[in-house]
Amino acid sequence: MFLYKIEIELKDQTAYLIILAPTDEKAFDHVDSHVARHFIKSPEIISAAIVEKKRTEAGSGYVIAL
């Protein structure tokens, strides 16, 4: 399993999704559903790209500075 940091470019902003998945393809499969659950009205997704990928182990994580 891998921990992914995915950058999602929306029409008016950029969002990040941190997700645990076995493959890159499976990580991308979950982007739409997570975006839909997060926003009241689902925004238009312009693009999504893997920014970081780490093999999971105790202490794995990401810092997201805004």
Secondary structure, DSSP 4 states (H G I P E B T S, - for coil): -EEEEEEEEESS-EEEEEEEESSHHHHHHTHHHHHHHHSSSPPPEEEEEEEEEEE--TT-------
